[in-house]
Amino acid sequence: MRTRRSDGLLIGRAGETLRSLQMIVTAILQRRYSRLPSTVVDVGGYKQRRENFLRKKAMAIAKIVLETGREMALDPLTDKERRLVEQALDEKPEIRYYTIGTGYRKNVIIAPR
């Protein structure tokens, strides 16, 4: 039996718990089975939904940036999420993007070219 509540507990705020579970599972499996291919831990399709959301959000913000001519920032993203957003924005040559911040989470700034 699956419920949204238990999914939410496993995913955590902004996917933090799920990322931690991924790290733990990966560490255990690598220690025990060194030749095992990489393993993905997901709950209820959260990772795919998050990727789709980030792509759509980046494209929507790019549209606003083109309409207003002003830069806009995305919420802080992990490196993987940032690369995903940058790949989506590469499809729009009239947009440029850059990253600010350091550490685990960085902000992507979307600007007109």
DRENDO-1510 file (C-alpha; in Angstrom, 1 decimal, always signed):
<recs>
REC; n; res; u; v; w
REC; 1; MET; +0.0; +0.0; +0.0 .
REC; 2; ARG; +1.3; +3.4; -1.0 .
REC; 3; THR; +0.2; +6.7; +0.3 .
REC; 4; ARG; +1.2; +10.3; -0.5 .
REC; 5; ARG; +2.1; +10.8; +3.1 .
REC; 6; SER; +4.6; +8.0; +3.2 .
REC; 7; ASP; +6.0; +9.1; -0.2 .
REC; 8; GLY; +6.4; +12.6; +1.2 .
REC; 9; LEU; +8.3; +11.3; +4.2 .
REC; 10; LEU; +10.7; +9.3; +1.9 .
REC; 11; ILE; +11.2; +12.2; -0.5 .
REC; 12; GLY; +11.6; +14.9; +2.1 .
REC; 13; ARG; +11.6; +18.7; +1.6 .
REC; 14; ALA; +12.8; +19.4; -1.9 .
REC; 15; GLY; +14.0; +15.8; -2.3 .
REC; 16; GLU; +16.6; +16.0; +0.4 .
REC; 17; THR; +15.7; +12.8; +2.1 .
REC; 18; LEU; +15.5; +10.9; -1.2 .
REC; 19; ARG; +19.0; +12.3; -2.1 .
REC; 20; SER; +20.3; +11.1; +1.3 .
REC; 21; LEU; +18.8; +7.6; +0.8 .
REC; 22; GLN; +20.4; +7.5; -2.7 .
REC; 23; MET; +23.8; +8.2; -1.2 .
REC; 24; ILE; +23.4; +5.6; +1.6 .
REC; 25; VAL; +22.2; +2.9; -0.8 .
REC; 26; THR; +24.9; +3.7; -3.3 .
REC; 27; ALA; +27.6; +3.5; -0.6 .
REC; 28; ILE; +26.3; +0.2; +0.7 .
REC; 29; LEU; +26.1; -1.4; -2.7 .
REC; 30; GLN; +29.5; -0.1; -3.9 .
REC; 31; ARG; +31.1; -1.5; -0.7 .
REC; 32; ARG; +29.5; -4.9; -1.1 .
REC; 33; TYR; +29.4; -5.2; -4.9 .
REC; 34; SER; +32.1; -3.2; -6.6 .
REC; 35; ARG; +31.1; -4.0; -10.2 .
REC; 36; LEU; +27.4; -3.3; -9.8 .
REC; 37; PRO; +26.1; -0.6; -12.2 .
REC; 38; SER; +24.8; +2.6; -10.7 .
REC; 39; THR; +21.5; +2.2; -8.9 .
REC; 40; VAL; +18.7; +4.8; -8.8 .
REC; 41; VAL; +16.5; +5.2; -5.8 .
REC; 42; ASP; +13.2; +6.9; -6.5 .
REC; 43; VAL; +9.8; +7.2; -4.8 .
REC; 44; GLY; +6.6; +7.4; -6.8 .
REC; 45; GLY; +8.3; +8.7; -9.9 .
REC; 46; TYR; +9.5; +11.9; -8.0 .
REC; 47; LYS; +12.7; +12.2; -9.9 .
REC; 48; GLN; +11.0; +12.2; -13.4 .
REC; 49; ARG; +8.3; +14.6; -12.2 .
REC; 50; ARG; +11.0; +17.0; -10.8 .
REC; 51; GLU; +13.0; +16.9; -14.0 .
REC; 52; ASN; +9.9; +17.7; -16.1 .
REC; 53; PHE; +9.0; +20.5; -13.7 .
REC; 54; LEU; +12.4; +22.1; -13.9 .
REC; 55; ARG; +12.5; +22.0; -17.7 .
REC; 56; LYS; +9.0; +23.6; -17.9 .
REC; 57; LYS; +9.9; +26.2; -15.3 .
REC; 58; ALA; +13.1; +27.1; -17.0 .
REC; 59; MET; +11.3; +27.5; -20.4 .
REC; 60; ALA; +8.5; +29.6; -18.7 .
REC; 61; ILE; +11.1; +31.9; -17.1 .
REC; 62; ALA; +13.0; +32.2; -20.3 .
REC; 63; LYS; +9.8; +33.3; -22.0 .
REC; 64; ILE; +9.2; +36.0; -19.3 .
REC; 65; VAL; +12.8; +37.1; -19.6 .
REC; 66; LEU; +12.4; +37.6; -23.4 .
REC; 67; GLU; +9.2; +39.5; -22.9 .
REC; 68; THR; +10.5; +41.8; -20.1 .
REC; 69; GLY; +14.2; +42.0; -21.1 .
REC; 70; ARG; +15.1; +41.5; -17.4 .
REC; 71; GLU; +17.1; +38.8; -15.7 .
REC; 72; MET; +15.4; +36.3; -13.5 .
REC; 73; ALA; +16.8; +33.8; -11.0 .
REC; 74; LEU; +15.7; +30.2; -10.4 .
REC; 75; ASP; +15.5; +28.8; -6.9 .
REC; 76; PRO; +18.8; +27.2; -5.7 .
REC; 77; LEU; +19.5; +23.9; -7.5 .
REC; 78; THR; +21.8; +20.9; -7.1 .
REC; 79; ASP; +24.5; +20.4; -9.7 .
REC; 80; LYS; +22.4; +17.8; -11.4 .
REC; 81; GLU; +19.3; +19.9; -11.5 .
REC; 82; ARG; +21.4; +22.9; -12.7 .
REC; 83; ARG; +22.8; +20.8; -15.7 .
REC; 84; LEU; +19.3; +19.7; -16.5 .
REC; 85; VAL; +18.1; +23.4; -16.6 .
REC; 86; GLU; +21.1; +24.4; -18.7 .
REC; 87; GLN; +20.4; +21.7; -21.2 .
REC; 88; ALA; +16.8; +22.9; -21.6 .
REC; 89; LEU; +17.9; +26.5; -22.0 .
REC; 90; ASP; +20.5; +25.5; -24.7 .
REC; 91; GLU; +17.5; +25.1; -27.0 .
REC; 92; LYS; +16.9; +28.9; -26.8 .
REC; 93; PRO; +19.8; +30.8; -28.5 .
REC; 94; GLU; +18.2; +34.2; -27.6 .
REC; 95; ILE; +18.8; +33.3; -23.9 .
REC; 96; ARG; +21.9; +33.2; -21.9 .
REC; 97; TYR; +22.4; +31.8; -18.4 .
REC; 98; TYR; +25.0; +31.9; -15.7 .
REC; 99; THR; +25.4; +30.5; -12.2 .
REC; 100; ILE; +26.0; +32.4; -8.9 .
REC; 101; GLY; +26.7; +31.0; -5.5 .
REC; 102; THR; +29.0; +28.3; -4.2 .
REC; 103; GLY; +28.6; +25.0; -2.5 .
REC; 104; TYR; +25.9; +22.4; -2.8 .
REC; 105; ARG; +23.1; +24.5; -4.2 .
REC; 106; LYS; +23.6; +27.3; -6.7 .
REC; 107; ASN; +21.3; +29.8; -8.4 .
REC; 108; VAL; +20.9; +29.8; -12.2 .
REC; 109; ILE; +20.3; +33.3; -13.6 .
REC; 110; ILE; +18.4; +33.5; -16.9 .
REC; 111; ALA; +19.0; +36.6; -19.0 .
REC; 112; PRO; +18.3; +37.8; -22.5 .
REC; 113; ARG; +21.3; +37.7; -24.9 .
</recs>
